[in-house]
Amino acid sequence: MNCNSVAQQGPRKNSAIIVMIAPAQTPKTAVPQQPARHLTALDGLRAVSISLVLLGHVSGTQGFLDLRLGRFLGDYANLGVIVFFAISGYLITTLLLDEHVRFGRVSLRLFYARRFLRLMPALLLFIGCVVGLEMAGVVRLNPGDLLAALTYTVNFRSSTGHDFGHLWSLSVEEQFYFLWPALLVLVGSRKASYAAAGMLVLSPVSRLLAMQHNVPSSIFPAVADSLACGCLLAIWGDALRRRDWYRMLLASRWFVPVAVILMFFCNGIRVYAVGGTLGVSAINVLCALLIHRCILVESPVTVFLSLRPLVLVGELSYSLYLWQQLFLNRHSSWAVCRFPVNLVLALLAAFASYYIVERPLNKLRRKLRPATSAQQEAKGGLAGVYCEAGIRAGSGSVKPF
């Protein structure tokens, strides 16, 4: 944690240490709770999320027992995606706030360049492989699948083929990357948080309307509240952790088991209207609270999520998510889709994609940071390059980020 942190050990019965970073700041000058620090526990949480996806997709494939856990736990593969969304909303917002604090500005151009290098090369490799297999007659794509995959609009389609079907979540993420950083820069963190809070109301309504009118449930307005909860945590987390009741809630040894049980209960009733609307909202809030607990509370859960094998799986989660769809297909009689060969091949493909494509580009991506104010002044300014967070267009007045 931060070297200025003050660790306070709670009651022994809680087996947890609450880490408080002082002084806490209001959203007006919101500073990320973990500036420029890789949170290994969140990588472990990513590993749990991708494991839910893998388990949900491998169940029912040839050679693997059809567990039928969905009868009790609901669509737990989709639950893993919801956790991914909440983590993404938190981390992206934290990185943007940290960039503003460290460099005095947020460069949207460099942000989008970093996102492109992080996501697009690995995606293009996967898409190219699937297209090649279709040309060889091994897999089949539906008309429009390729265009939707390349333009990140799969979440608006209801007839996407199996091999590109999972790209709906990546489409949602990309739409979030396009909209949220620009909003944060244009109106500041406080007003942006009001918009995020508004999504907590709009999304359940959108989900209900989607059910009633047979619209894909993955459209952005219907799922954006999962991301919005993570965004709100990044902005308002400092204010929350100053509350004694909140710290006591997160530090309780009963918090994690009760939260997990509630999440799976809400997930199991999503087949009903109340579960598909308000149940998902409850899951989103619980996800955000679990994320905050991973950051603020040292406990056996945090230690477990920080184990190197879990962290490695979390780092591989993007590549794993991309490539598992090709092999974990319960409707295919193809030999490579038979367990355990399918799972091994998915892991090997993910390793290859990560170490050949993702990891080398990550080094370049980390270099794409704004210059400090002093560096920019020394260069005579870079007009038009930076979108200055906090400068009101046309007035020159300073607006809190």
N, C-alpha and C positions, 0 to 999 in steps of 0.2 A: 504493500500500500504506500501512500504518500509518506515521505520521510518526516513530514510535519504532523503525521497522524498521532492521535492519542488513543491508545488501546485501553478499553475498560472491560474488565472481566465481570460478567454478570453472575448471577447465582450459580453455584456448582451444579444444581439439578438441571439447568438448561444446557449444560455442556457446550456453551457458545461464548464467543468473545465478540462483543459489538465494537466495530471499528468506526470511530467518529472522526471525520476530517473537519477541522475547524480552521477558520470560522465558516459556518454555513452561509450561503449567499442566496439572495432572492433571485427569482427569474429575471429581474431587470438586468442583472450583471451575471447571469448564470454561467458558472464555470463547471466544466465536466468534473464528475466526482473522481475520475481516474484519468487525468490528462496524459495522453500519449503513452498509455501503458496497456500491454496486451493482457487481457483478463483470462487467465487459463481456465478458471472455473466456468466461464461462459463457453469456452471451447468444449469443455466436458458436457455442458448442457446441450450444445449443438450435437454432440455425439449421441446423447440420449434421444434427441429429436430425430436424427437420421436413422437411428436404430428402430424407432417406431415406424418410420417409413419403410425400411427394409423388411421388417417383420410383417407389416401389412401387405406388402407386395409379394413376398416370397410364399406367404401362406396360400396353399392351394395349388402351387406349382407342382409339376411332376416330381415324385420322390419325397415331397415334404408334406407332413401331416397338415390337413386343413383344420386349423385350431378353432375356427368359428368364434373367435373371441369377440368379433363384432356384435354378436348377439347380446353381449353384456357390456362391452366397453365402447361400442359405437365405432365409427371410422377412426381408429387410432393412428392410421397413417396420416390422415388429414390433420389430426391433433398435433402430430410432429411438425407439420408445416406451419400451423398457427404459432407454435413456439418459435420457429425460425423467424416468422414475421415480427414477433414482439422483440426478439433479440436484435434484428436488423434495424427496427425503428429506434431502439435505444442507442445502438452503436453509431449509426449514421448521424443522429442528432448530436451525440456526445463529441464525435470527431469534428463536426462543423462548429460547435461552440468552442471547442478547444482551439481550432484553427483561428477563430476570431480573436480569442484571448492572446494567443501566442504571436500572431502576425499582424493584428489590428485590422484584418480584412478577411473575407471569404472569397476565394476565386472560384466562381462557378465553372469557368473554363477548365481549370485544373481538376476540379472535382469530377466533372464528366469524363475527363481524360483518364483519371484513375479508375473510375468505374468501368470504362471501356476496356482498359487493360486487364482489369480483374475478372470480367465476365465474358466478354465477347470472344476472345481467341479460343477458350475451351469450348464455348458453345458452338462456334463455327467448326471446330474439329469434330464434335459429336454430330452436328447436322450433316457435315460432309460424309461421315461414315454411314449414316442412315440413308442418305440419298444414294450412295454407292451400292448399298445392299438392296435398295429398291430397284435400281437399274439392273442388278443381277437377279432380280426376281425372288429375293429372299424375304423381304418385308413389303408391306403395302402402305402407301400414304394416301390419304383422302385428298381430293381437289382442294387447293387453298392451304393445305397444311404447311408447305414450305414457306409461303409468303407470310403466314401468320407467325411462324417460328422466327423468321428473320426480322419481323417488325414488332415483336413482343406484343402480339394481340391475341394469343391463343386463349386467354381467359374470357374473351368475348364470343368464342365459338362453342357450339354445342355438338359438333360432329368431327372433332379432331381424332385422327387415328391413334392407336395405342402408343406407338413409339415417340410421338410428339405430345401426347396427352398431358404428361407431367409438366410441360413447359408453361402451363397456365400460371403456376406460382412464380416462375421467373418473370413472366410478363407483368404480374402484379408488382413485383419488386422493382422492375425497370420503370414502370409508370410512377411508382413512389419516388424513385431517384430523380425523375424528371420534374415532378411537381413540388415536393417538399423542400429541397434545398433552396429553390428559387423563392418560394414563399417565405422561408425563414430569413433570407437575405433582404427581401423587399419590405417586409413589414416588421421584422424583429421577432425575437423569441416569445415575448409576451403575447402579442397579437396572434402569432402563429400557433401558440398553445391554445388559444380560444378556438381556432379553426380545427385543431386536432380534437379538442373536447367536443366540438360540434359533430365530428364524425362518429363519436360514441353514441349519438342519438340517431344520426342519419343512416348508419350502416344496418342496425337492426330493422329499421323501416324498409331499407332497400332489400334486405334478405326476405322479408315478408312479402314484398311486392314481387320479387323474383319467383318465390314459390307459387304465388297465385297466378302469375302470367307466364309460367313456363319459360322463364329467362334463365340463362346460365347463372348458377349461384356464385360463380367465381368472378363476376364483373367487379371492377375496382371498388365502386361505392359499397358493395355488399361485404367486402373483406378488409377494407381500409382501416377499420377500427382496431384490428390486431396490431398493425403498424403504429397507429396513433397512440395506443397505450404505451408502447415503447418510447415514442417521442415525448409524451407527457412525463414519463418517468425521468428522462434525461433532463428536462427543463425544471420540473417541480420536485425532483428527488431531494435536493438540498433542503428545501423547506420542510418536506415530510420527515426527514430524519432528525430534525430538531424536536419533534414531538415525542414525548416520553412514551405515550401509548403505542406509537408506531414502532419505536425501537423494541419495546417489550413484545409486541405482536410478532415481529420478525425473529426475535431471539428465542421465542418459545420452542421447546423441543417438539411440541405437537404441531407446529405450524406446517412443516413440510408434509408429513403424512396426511393431515387433514386437507391441505390444499390439493394434494395429488388425488385423494379420494373424491373431492368435490369436482375436480377437473374431469375425471373419468365419468362421474355420475352425469354431469352436464353434457359430456360428449355422448353418453349413451342415450340421452333423451332428445338428441338433435333430429330424430325422425319425426318428432312432433313440432308443431308450430312454435310453441313456447321455448322449446329447446333449441330450435334452429335460429331463433332470434335472440332472446334474452339469455339463453344458455350459453351461446357462443360469447356473448358480452361478458358473462361471468368468467368464462375460461380466459379471456383476454386479460382481465384484471388480475386473476390469479397468476397468470404467466408473468406479468409485470412485477408482481410482488415477489415471486420466486427469483426473478432476475436480480432484484434489489437485495434480496437476502444473500444471494451468491456473492455480491459485492461487499456488503456491509458486515456480514456475520461469519466469523471463523467457526466452523463446526465440522463434525465428521462428514457431513454431506459435501461441504466445500472441499475438504481434503480428498474425498472420493472423486469428485468431478475434476480435480486437478491432477489426477493420476496420469502419467505420461501416455499410456495406451489410449485413454479416453481423449486426451488433448489431441493426439495424432489423428484419431478418427474425426474429431471436430474440425481439424484443419483440412481433412480430406472431404468434408461433408458436401461441398459444392460439386466436386467431381463425382463423388459417389451418387449424389442425387441425379446428375446428368446421365450417368452410364447404367445405373441399375435398371432403368426402364427397358433397356434393350434385352436384358437377360431374365428379369423377373416377370415373366409373362405366363400367367396361369392358363391362358387360352391357347398357348403354342405347344406343338408337339416336337419342335425343333430340339435337337439333342443338347444344345447349349443352354436351353431353358429348363433343364432338369436339375433339381437339387441333388448334391451340393455344387455341381459344376457351375450352375448359374451364379451362385453367390461368389464363388472363387473368381470367376471371370469378371464379374462386376467390380470386385476389389482390385484385380490386376489392371483393369482398364482405368479405374480411378487413380491408382498409383502412377500409371504411365502419364495420364493427363496432368496430374499435379506436378510431377517432377520434370516433365518435358516441356510443359506449356506454362502452367500457373506460376510455379516457383521462380523460374528465371525472370518472368515479367514482373513479379512482385518487387524485385530489386529496383527495376526501373520505375515502377509505380510509386515507391516510397520517396523517390527524388522529386516528384512533382508536387512541390509545396511552394506557397507564395514567398516572395522575398519579404524581409522585415521592412518596416517603415524606413529605417536608416539606409538599407540597401536600395530601396526604391528611389529615395531622394538622391542617392549618389549616382543613380543611373539617369536622373533627370525626369523620373516618372514614367509610367507606362499607361498612358491614356487609353481607355477602352479595353484594357486587359482585365482589370479587376472590377467585380461588382462590389462596391463598398457597402458592407452591411452597416446600417445606422446613418446613412446620409440621405436625407429627404430630397428626392429629385426636384430640381428647379428652385429649391429654397436655401440650400446650403446649411440648414439647421441639423444639429446632431440628434439622432433618434436612438434610444437604447436598443441594443441588439437583443 
